[in-house]
């Protein structure tokens, strides 16, 4: 690899790494569901546990901590017995929720076209080898 290509690669990596890290956190398997569940106001742990289908208590706890650490959730503890804890979206997360809503709407609008494109591709690919891919 030439020096100029190495420099470009290093610059792209330096710019992309923070972005990839943030996207990985935000677009994780559970993060989107948690953010959507908390979007309509403060929500308690047990409400999140019920709303996010299939998540374990441990995984919910880890994701809540990570989202709080990233500044996307605020955790409020009320001095009651037993303690009452609520999670709310920060303004940054509310902005993200708007973007996620747009992405969900896009996916719903184009779901049929994507399924059709996949079927056409799969039917075409099953009968012939693609020239742009190496042969196994």
C-alpha positions in Angstrom: 0.0 0.0 0.0 1.4 3.4 -0.9 2.1 6.1 1.7 -0.8 8.3 0.4 -3.2 5.4 0.7 -2.1 4.7 4.2 -2.5 8.3 5.2 -6.0 8.4 3.8 -6.9 5.2 5.5 -5.6 6.5 8.8 -7.7 9.7 8.4 -10.8 7.8 7.6 -10.3 5.5 10.5 -9.7 8.5 12.9 -12.9 10.1 11.8 -15.0 6.9 11.6 -14.0 5.4 14.9 -16.0 7.7 17.2 -18.9 7.5 14.8 -18.9 3.7 14.8 -18.7 3.6 18.5 -21.7 5.9 19.0 -23.7 4.1 16.3 -22.9 0.7 18.0 -24.2 1.9 21.3 -27.3 3.6 20.0 -28.2 1.0 17.4 -27.5 -2.0 19.6 -30.0 -4.8 19.8 -31.7 -3.5 23.0 -30.8 0.2 22.9 -33.4 1.2 20.3 -36.2 -0.7 22.1 -35.3 1.0 25.4 -35.2 4.4 23.9 -38.5 3.9 22.2 -40.1 2.6 25.5 -38.8 5.6 27.4 -39.8 8.2 24.8 -43.2 9.0 26.2 -42.1 10.1 29.6 -40.4 8.7 32.7 -40.5 4.9 32.9 -39.7 2.5 35.7 -37.4 -0.4 35.4 -40.2 -3.0 35.5 -42.1 -1.1 32.8 -39.0 -1.2 30.6 -38.6 -4.9 31.4 -42.2 -5.6 30.2 -41.9 -3.3 27.2 -38.6 -4.7 25.8 -39.6 -8.2 24.8 -36.9 -10.9 25.4 -34.5 -8.8 27.4 -33.1 -10.2 30.7 -32.9 -8.1 33.8 -29.1 -8.2 33.6 -29.0 -7.1 30.0 -31.5 -4.3 30.7 -29.4 -3.1 33.6 -26.2 -3.1 31.5 -27.9 -1.2 28.7 -29.5 1.3 31.0 -26.2 2.1 32.6 -24.5 2.4 29.2 -27.3 4.7 27.9 -27.1 6.8 31.0 -23.3 7.0 30.7 -23.6 8.1 27.1 -25.9 10.9 28.2 -29.1 9.5 26.6 -31.0 8.6 29.7 -31.3 10.3 33.1 -31.9 8.1 36.1 -34.0 9.6 39.0 -34.1 7.9 42.3 -36.9 8.9 44.7 -36.3 8.5 48.4 -39.1 6.1 49.1 -39.2 2.6 50.6 -38.7 0.7 48.4 -36.8 3.2 46.3 -38.6 4.3 43.2 -36.3 4.7 40.1 -37.4 6.3 36.8 -35.6 6.7 33.5 -36.2 9.5 31.1 -34.7 10.5 27.7 -32.4 13.5 27.7 -32.9 16.2 25.1 -30.1 14.6 23.0 -32.0 11.2 23.1 -35.3 12.9 22.2 -33.6 14.3 19.1 -32.3 10.8 18.4 -35.8 9.4 18.9 -37.0 11.7 16.2 -34.4 10.4 13.8 -35.2 6.8 14.8 -38.9 7.5 14.1 -37.9 8.7 10.6 -35.9 5.6 10.0 -38.7 3.4 11.1 -41.1 5.2 8.8 -38.7 4.8 5.9 -38.3 1.1 6.7 -42.1 0.6 6.7 -42.5 2.6 3.5 -39.9 0.5 1.7 -40.3 -2.9 3.3 -42.2 -4.4 0.3 -39.7 -3.0 -2.2 -36.8 -4.3 -0.3 -38.4 -7.8 0.0 -39.1 -7.7 -3.7 -35.5 -6.7 -4.5 -34.1 -9.5 -2.3 -36.3 -12.1 -4.1 -35.2 -10.9 -7.5 -31.5 -10.9 -6.4 -31.8 -14.3 -4.8 -33.5 -15.8 -7.9 -30.9 -14.2 -10.2 -27.9 -15.2 -7.9 -29.0 -18.8 -7.5 -28.9 -19.4 -11.3 -25.5 -17.8 -12.1 -22.3 -16.7 -10.5 -21.8 -13.0 -10.1 -18.8 -11.6 -12.1 -17.8 -9.1 -9.4 -17.4 -11.6 -6.7 -14.5 -14.1 -6.3 -15.4 -17.7 -6.8 -15.3 -19.9 -3.7 
